[in-house]
Amino acid sequence: MKLTEKEKELIEAIRNFLKSKHNPSIELEFYARELFEKMMDGEEEEEEKEK
């Protein structure tokens, strides 16, 4: 199974957020949640079609 660039970006954002547990970053959490929501809403597919 191949991952899209957005999926890879989401995984990396989640990993970065989890690494920052001892120094939590609201920005990292927001970024990961935003990527997830966009993927769930299908915005990624729309962006891919435009290219």
PDB file of N, CA, C and O in Angstrom:
ATOM      1  N   MET A   1       0.844  -1.164   0.000  1.00  0.00           N
ATOM      2  CA  MET A   1       0.000   0.000   0.000  1.00  0.00           C
ATOM      3  C   MET A   1       0.899   1.240   0.000  1.00  0.00           C
ATOM      4  O   MET A   1       1.808   1.361   0.821  1.00  0.00           O
ATOM      5  N   LYS A   2       0.634   2.145  -0.922  1.00  0.00           N
ATOM      6  CA  LYS A   2       1.416   3.376  -1.019  1.00  0.00           C
ATOM      7  C   LYS A   2       0.666   4.507  -0.324  1.00  0.00           C
ATOM      8  O   LYS A   2      -0.561   4.598  -0.381  1.00  0.00           O
ATOM      9  N   LEU A   3       1.432   5.352   0.324  1.00  0.00           N
ATOM     10  CA  LEU A   3       0.861   6.512   0.993  1.00  0.00           C
ATOM     11  C   LEU A   3       0.993   7.736   0.107  1.00  0.00           C
ATOM     12  O   LEU A   3       1.968   7.892  -0.629  1.00  0.00           O
ATOM     13  N   THR A   4      -0.007   8.601   0.193  1.00  0.00           N
ATOM     14  CA  THR A   4       0.079   9.871  -0.519  1.00  0.00           C
ATOM     15  C   THR A   4       0.988  10.807   0.272  1.00  0.00           C
ATOM     16  O   THR A   4       1.337  10.525   1.418  1.00  0.00           O
ATOM     17  N   GLU A   5       1.360  11.900  -0.339  1.00  0.00           N
ATOM     18  CA  GLU A   5       2.202  12.880   0.348  1.00  0.00           C
ATOM     19  C   GLU A   5       1.485  13.448   1.577  1.00  0.00           C
ATOM     20  O   GLU A   5       2.110  13.676   2.613  1.00  0.00           O
ATOM     21  N   LYS A   6       0.179  13.673   1.460  1.00  0.00           N
ATOM     22  CA  LYS A   6      -0.589  14.210   2.589  1.00  0.00           C
ATOM     23  C   LYS A   6      -0.659  13.204   3.730  1.00  0.00           C
ATOM     24  O   LYS A   6      -0.606  13.595   4.896  1.00  0.00           O
ATOM     25  N   GLU A   7      -0.776  11.918   3.419  1.00  0.00           N
ATOM     26  CA  GLU A   7      -0.794  10.886   4.452  1.00  0.00           C
ATOM     27  C   GLU A   7       0.550  10.821   5.170  1.00  0.00           C
ATOM     28  O   GLU A   7       0.605  10.687   6.392  1.00  0.00           O
ATOM     29  N   LYS A   8       1.617  10.917   4.409  1.00  0.00           N
ATOM     30  CA  LYS A   8       2.956  10.925   5.007  1.00  0.00           C
ATOM     31  C   LYS A   8       3.122  12.150   5.903  1.00  0.00           C
ATOM     32  O   LYS A   8       3.693  12.068   6.991  1.00  0.00           O
ATOM     33  N   GLU A   9       2.616  13.277   5.430  1.00  0.00           N
ATOM     34  CA  GLU A   9       2.706  14.521   6.196  1.00  0.00           C
ATOM     35  C   GLU A   9       1.937  14.402   7.514  1.00  0.00           C
ATOM     36  O   GLU A   9       2.403  14.870   8.553  1.00  0.00           O
ATOM     37  N   LEU A  10       0.756  13.774   7.469  1.00  0.00           N
ATOM     38  CA  LEU A  10      -0.048  13.573   8.674  1.00  0.00           C
ATOM     39  C   LEU A  10       0.680  12.675   9.665  1.00  0.00           C
ATOM     40  O   LEU A  10       0.732  12.983  10.856  1.00  0.00           O
ATOM     41  N   ILE A  11       1.239  11.579   9.192  1.00  0.00           N
ATOM     42  CA  ILE A  11       1.972  10.662  10.068  1.00  0.00           C
ATOM     43  C   ILE A  11       3.146  11.381  10.723  1.00  0.00           C
ATOM     44  O   ILE A  11       3.380  11.227  11.921  1.00  0.00           O
ATOM     45  N   GLU A  12       3.871  12.153   9.952  1.00  0.00           N
ATOM     46  CA  GLU A  12       5.016  12.894  10.487  1.00  0.00           C
ATOM     47  C   GLU A  12       4.562  13.928  11.517  1.00  0.00           C
ATOM     48  O   GLU A  12       5.229  14.123  12.533  1.00  0.00           O
ATOM     49  N   ALA A  13       3.441  14.587  11.263  1.00  0.00           N
ATOM     50  CA  ALA A  13       2.923  15.584  12.204  1.00  0.00           C
ATOM     51  C   ALA A  13       2.529  14.922  13.523  1.00  0.00           C
ATOM     52  O   ALA A  13       2.796  15.467  14.594  1.00  0.00           O
ATOM     53  N   ILE A  14       1.898  13.757  13.452  1.00  0.00           N
ATOM     54  CA  ILE A  14       1.511  13.033  14.669  1.00  0.00           C
ATOM     55  C   ILE A  14       2.756  12.585  15.429  1.00  0.00           C
ATOM     56  O   ILE A  14       2.811  12.708  16.653  1.00  0.00           O
ATOM     57  N   ARG A  15       3.735  12.076  14.728  1.00  0.00           N
ATOM     58  CA  ARG A  15       4.984  11.650  15.383  1.00  0.00           C
ATOM     59  C   ARG A  15       5.659  12.823  16.079  1.00  0.00           C
ATOM     60  O   ARG A  15       6.125  12.691  17.211  1.00  0.00           O
ATOM     61  N   ASN A  16       5.715  13.961  15.413  1.00  0.00           N
ATOM     62  CA  ASN A  16       6.333  15.143  16.022  1.00  0.00           C
ATOM     63  C   ASN A  16       5.568  15.585  17.264  1.00  0.00           C
ATOM     64  O   ASN A  16       6.170  15.981  18.262  1.00  0.00           O
ATOM     65  N   PHE A  17       4.242  15.516  17.199  1.00  0.00           N
ATOM     66  CA  PHE A  17       3.427  15.884  18.355  1.00  0.00           C
ATOM     67  C   PHE A  17       3.690  14.931  19.518  1.00  0.00           C
ATOM     68  O   PHE A  17       3.851  15.373  20.656  1.00  0.00           O
ATOM     69  N   LEU A  18       3.735  13.635  19.242  1.00  0.00           N
ATOM     70  CA  LEU A  18       3.967  12.657  20.304  1.00  0.00           C
ATOM     71  C   LEU A  18       5.358  12.789  20.912  1.00  0.00           C
ATOM     72  O   LEU A  18       5.543  12.543  22.104  1.00  0.00           O
ATOM     73  N   LYS A  19       6.327  13.175  20.104  1.00  0.00           N
ATOM     74  CA  LYS A  19       7.693  13.377  20.614  1.00  0.00           C
ATOM     75  C   LYS A  19       7.760  14.574  21.562  1.00  0.00           C
ATOM     76  O   LYS A  19       8.660  14.657  22.398  1.00  0.00           O
ATOM     77  N   SER A  20       6.822  15.485  21.433  1.00  0.00           N
ATOM     78  CA  SER A  20       6.849  16.705  22.244  1.00  0.00           C
ATOM     79  C   SER A  20       6.008  16.573  23.512  1.00  0.00           C
ATOM     80  O   SER A  20       5.600  17.585  24.083  1.00  0.00           O
ATOM     81  N   LYS A  21       5.737  15.338  23.966  1.00  0.00           N
ATOM     82  CA  LYS A  21       4.884  15.120  25.139  1.00  0.00           C
ATOM     83  C   LYS A  21       5.350  15.890  26.375  1.00  0.00           C
ATOM     84  O   LYS A  21       4.528  16.445  27.104  1.00  0.00           O
ATOM     85  N   HIS A  22       6.654  15.926  26.613  1.00  0.00           N
ATOM     86  CA  HIS A  22       7.156  16.596  27.808  1.00  0.00           C
ATOM     87  C   HIS A  22       7.177  18.113  27.644  1.00  0.00           C
ATOM     88  O   HIS A  22       7.322  18.847  28.621  1.00  0.00           O
ATOM     89  N   ASN A  23       7.035  18.568  26.424  1.00  0.00           N
ATOM     90  CA  ASN A  23       6.962  19.993  26.125  1.00  0.00           C
ATOM     91  C   ASN A  23       5.864  20.166  25.074  1.00  0.00           C
ATOM     92  O   ASN A  23       6.151  20.451  23.911  1.00  0.00           O
ATOM     93  N   PRO A  24       4.607  19.991  25.489  1.00  0.00           N
ATOM     94  CA  PRO A  24       3.508  19.956  24.511  1.00  0.00           C
ATOM     95  C   PRO A  24       3.403  21.226  23.667  1.00  0.00           C
ATOM     96  O   PRO A  24       3.594  22.342  24.149  1.00  0.00           O
ATOM     97  N   SER A  25       3.097  21.015  22.414  1.00  0.00           N
ATOM     98  CA  SER A  25       2.957  22.124  21.483  1.00  0.00           C
ATOM     99  C   SER A  25       1.533  22.137  20.938  1.00  0.00           C
ATOM    100  O   SER A  25       1.111  21.208  20.249  1.00  0.00           O
ATOM    101  N   ILE A  26       0.818  23.174  21.248  1.00  0.00           N
ATOM    102  CA  ILE A  26      -0.555  23.297  20.764  1.00  0.00           C
ATOM    103  C   ILE A  26      -0.554  23.441  19.249  1.00  0.00           C
ATOM    104  O   ILE A  26      -1.465  22.962  18.574  1.00  0.00           O
ATOM    105  N   GLU A  27       0.469  24.102  18.717  1.00  0.00           N
ATOM    106  CA  GLU A  27       0.554  24.285  17.269  1.00  0.00           C
ATOM    107  C   GLU A  27       0.704  22.947  16.549  1.00  0.00           C
ATOM    108  O   GLU A  27       0.080  22.726  15.511  1.00  0.00           O
ATOM    109  N   LEU A  28       1.535  22.051  17.102  1.00  0.00           N
ATOM    110  CA  LEU A  28       1.711  20.736  16.478  1.00  0.00           C
ATOM    111  C   LEU A  28       0.416  19.936  16.520  1.00  0.00           C
ATOM    112  O   LEU A  28       0.056  19.272  15.548  1.00  0.00           O
ATOM    113  N   GLU A  29      -0.277  20.002  17.645  1.00  0.00           N
ATOM    114  CA  GLU A  29      -1.550  19.283  17.758  1.00  0.00           C
ATOM    115  C   GLU A  29      -2.569  19.852  16.767  1.00  0.00           C
ATOM    116  O   GLU A  29      -3.260  19.101  16.079  1.00  0.00           O
ATOM    117  N   PHE A  30      -2.655  21.164  16.700  1.00  0.00           N
ATOM    118  CA  PHE A  30      -3.599  21.806  15.786  1.00  0.00           C
ATOM    119  C   PHE A  30      -3.296  21.423  14.338  1.00  0.00           C
ATOM    120  O   PHE A  30      -4.206  21.125  13.564  1.00  0.00           O
ATOM    121  N   TYR A  31      -2.008  21.435  13.979  1.00  0.00           N
ATOM    122  CA  TYR A  31      -1.601  21.103  12.615  1.00  0.00           C
ATOM    123  C   TYR A  31      -1.991  19.666  12.260  1.00  0.00           C
ATOM    124  O   TYR A  31      -2.518  19.417  11.175  1.00  0.00           O
ATOM    125  N   ALA A  32      -1.733  18.722  13.170  1.00  0.00           N
ATOM    126  CA  ALA A  32      -2.078  17.322  12.921  1.00  0.00           C
ATOM    127  C   ALA A  32      -3.591  17.156  12.793  1.00  0.00           C
ATOM    128  O   ALA A  32      -4.068  16.446  11.908  1.00  0.00           O
ATOM    129  N   ARG A  33      -4.336  17.804  13.670  1.00  0.00           N
ATOM    130  CA  ARG A  33      -5.802  17.707  13.611  1.00  0.00           C
ATOM    131  C   ARG A  33      -6.350  18.331  12.322  1.00  0.00           C
ATOM    132  O   ARG A  33      -7.285  17.810  11.715  1.00  0.00           O
ATOM    133  N   GLU A  34      -5.755  19.444  11.922  1.00  0.00           N
ATOM    134  CA  GLU A  34      -6.188  20.115  10.695  1.00  0.00           C
ATOM    135  C   GLU A  34      -5.954  19.220   9.472  1.00  0.00           C
ATOM    136  O   GLU A  34      -6.827  19.102   8.612  1.00  0.00           O
ATOM    137  N   LEU A  35      -4.783  18.595   9.397  1.00  0.00           N
ATOM    138  CA  LEU A  35      -4.499  17.674   8.293  1.00  0.00           C
ATOM    139  C   LEU A  35      -5.495  16.522   8.278  1.00  0.00           C
ATOM    140  O   LEU A  35      -6.008  16.143   7.225  1.00  0.00           O
ATOM    141  N   PHE A  36      -5.762  15.968   9.464  1.00  0.00           N
ATOM    142  CA  PHE A  36      -6.696  14.853   9.576  1.00  0.00           C
ATOM    143  C   PHE A  36      -8.090  15.259   9.110  1.00  0.00           C
ATOM    144  O   PHE A  36      -8.720  14.546   8.330  1.00  0.00           O
ATOM    145  N   GLU A  37      -8.563  16.392   9.584  1.00  0.00           N
ATOM    146  CA  GLU A  37      -9.897  16.864   9.201  1.00  0.00           C
ATOM    147  C   GLU A  37     -10.002  17.089   7.694  1.00  0.00           C
ATOM    148  O   GLU A  37     -11.010  16.737   7.080  1.00  0.00           O
ATOM    149  N   LYS A  38      -8.970  17.672   7.104  1.00  0.00           N
ATOM    150  CA  LYS A  38      -8.984  17.897   5.657  1.00  0.00           C
ATOM    151  C   LYS A  38      -9.063  16.575   4.902  1.00  0.00           C
ATOM    152  O   LYS A  38      -9.774  16.463   3.904  1.00  0.00           O
ATOM    153  N   MET A  39      -8.329  15.577   5.386  1.00  0.00           N
ATOM    154  CA  MET A  39      -8.357  14.271   4.728  1.00  0.00           C
ATOM    155  C   MET A  39      -9.736  13.631   4.867  1.00  0.00           C
ATOM    156  O   MET A  39     -10.246  13.038   3.917  1.00  0.00           O
ATOM    157  N   MET A  40     -10.334  13.752   6.043  1.00  0.00           N
ATOM    158  CA  MET A  40     -11.652  13.164   6.279  1.00  0.00           C
ATOM    159  C   MET A  40     -12.728  13.865   5.449  1.00  0.00           C
ATOM    160  O   MET A  40     -13.700  13.239   5.025  1.00  0.00           O
ATOM    161  N   ASP A  41     -12.549  15.154   5.222  1.00  0.00           N
ATOM    162  CA  ASP A  41     -13.520  15.915   4.434  1.00  0.00           C
ATOM    163  C   ASP A  41     -13.315  15.744   2.934  1.00  0.00           C
ATOM    164  O   ASP A  41     -14.128  16.209   2.135  1.00  0.00           O
ATOM    165  N   GLY A  42     -12.235  15.081   2.554  1.00  0.00           N
ATOM    166  CA  GLY A  42     -11.979  14.839   1.145  1.00  0.00           C
ATOM    167  C   GLY A  42     -11.283  15.976   0.435  1.00  0.00           C
ATOM    168  O   GLY A  42     -11.218  15.984  -0.794  1.00  0.00           O
ATOM    169  N   GLU A  43     -10.763  16.935   1.174  1.00  0.00           N
ATOM    170  CA  GLU A  43     -10.093  18.073   0.543  1.00  0.00           C
ATOM    171  C   GLU A  43      -8.827  17.647  -0.174  1.00  0.00           C
ATOM    172  O   GLU A  43      -8.432  18.274  -1.157  1.00  0.00           O
ATOM    173  N   GLU A  44      -8.187  16.591   0.302  1.00  0.00           N
ATOM    174  CA  GLU A  44      -6.960  16.116  -0.345  1.00  0.00           C
ATOM    175  C   GLU A  44      -7.260  15.673  -1.770  1.00  0.00           C
ATOM    176  O   GLU A  44      -6.504  15.976  -2.693  1.00  0.00           O
ATOM    177  N   GLU A  45      -8.362  14.957  -1.947  1.00  0.00           N
ATOM    178  CA  GLU A  45      -8.728  14.473  -3.276  1.00  0.00           C
ATOM    179  C   GLU A  45      -8.984  15.633  -4.224  1.00  0.00           C
ATOM    180  O   GLU A  45      -8.607  15.580  -5.395  1.00  0.00           O
ATOM    181  N   GLU A  46      -9.623  16.679  -3.720  1.00  0.00           N
ATOM    182  CA  GLU A  46      -9.905  17.845  -4.551  1.00  0.00           C
ATOM    183  C   GLU A  46      -8.609  18.521  -4.988  1.00  0.00           C
ATOM    184  O   GLU A  46      -8.489  18.959  -6.132  1.00  0.00           O
ATOM    185  N   GLU A  47      -7.638  18.607  -4.076  1.00  0.00           N
ATOM    186  CA  GLU A  47      -6.359  19.231  -4.409  1.00  0.00           C
ATOM    187  C   GLU A  47      -5.612  18.405  -5.444  1.00  0.00           C
ATOM    188  O   GLU A  47      -4.973  18.963  -6.336  1.00  0.00           O
ATOM    189  N   GLU A  48      -5.685  17.086  -5.336  1.00  0.00           N
ATOM    190  CA  GLU A  48      -4.996  16.207  -6.279  1.00  0.00           C
ATOM    191  C   GLU A  48      -5.611  16.335  -7.674  1.00  0.00           C
ATOM    192  O   GLU A  48      -4.893  16.293  -8.673  1.00  0.00           O
ATOM    193  N   LYS A  49      -6.924  16.491  -7.747  1.00  0.00           N
ATOM    194  CA  LYS A  49      -7.603  16.611  -9.039  1.00  0.00           C
ATOM    195  C   LYS A  49      -7.229  17.906  -9.746  1.00  0.00           C
ATOM    196  O   LYS A  49      -7.179  17.960 -10.975  1.00  0.00           O
ATOM    197  N   GLU A  50      -6.965  18.953  -8.959  1.00  0.00           N
ATOM    198  CA  GLU A  50      -6.628  20.250  -9.541  1.00  0.00           C
ATOM    199  C   GLU A  50      -5.257  20.249 -10.195  1.00  0.00           C
ATOM    200  O   GLU A  50      -4.988  21.073 -11.069  1.00  0.00           O
ATOM    201  N   LYS A  51      -4.388  19.337  -9.785  1.00  0.00           N
ATOM    202  CA  LYS A  51      -3.022  19.297 -10.329  1.00  0.00           C
ATOM    203  C   LYS A  51      -2.966  18.694 -11.695  1.00  0.00           C
ATOM    204  O   LYS A  51      -1.888  18.592 -12.282  1.00  0.00           O
TER     205      LYS A  51
END
